[in-house]
Amino acid sequence: MHPEPREEIRVASFRDLDATTLYALLKLRVDVFVVEQKCPYPELDGRDDEPGTRHVWLARGDEILAYLRILDEGGTERIGRVVTAAAARAGGYASRLMAHALEVIGNRPSTLAAQAHLTGFYRRFGYAEAGPGYVEDGIPHVPMRRS
C-alpha cells in the first residue's frame, strides 16, 4: 500500500515550469475564473512569463490544490490569481499559500485586487483597502495594500 502523497508548496518562475505543471495551473485558473465564475475575460494576460513573476502553488502529488502568482511591479509586489480547486475548498489552502507568498515577498510592499466578498480574508494578512471599489469583468473588486 502506497502512502498518500503529502501536500507541498512549490514556487517557480515561468521558465522553470514544465509543460505539464503549467497546463495544470492554467487549467485551474480557467476552470474557476472563467467557467465557474462565468466570466469570459483574458485570463492569459501576458504577465505569467515576465522575468519577475513567481508562480506559487500547493500540490498533493500531481494534483494542484491552490495557486497564486506574484508579479514584480518595480518595488511593489502584486499578488493575483489566488484560486483554490473546487474540491479542495475549506481546507485552509489559500491561507497557507498567502502566508507563504508573504514570506517570499518579505518586507517589500504588496498590493492585490480582492474580490469584494474576500476583503476580510485578506485583512487577516495585513492588507487594508487602498481605494474605492470597482467592478471588473462583472465582479466587484477592492484594491488592497500591505506596507
Protein Blocks (a to p, Z undefined) as FASTA:
>chain_A
ZZddddddddddfklpcfklmmmmmmmmmmmmmmmnopacdfbgolmmgmklccddddeh
jbcfbdcddddeehiacdehiacdfklgonlmmmmmmmmmmmmnmmadcdddddfklmmm
mmmnopacebdcddeehiacdddddZZ
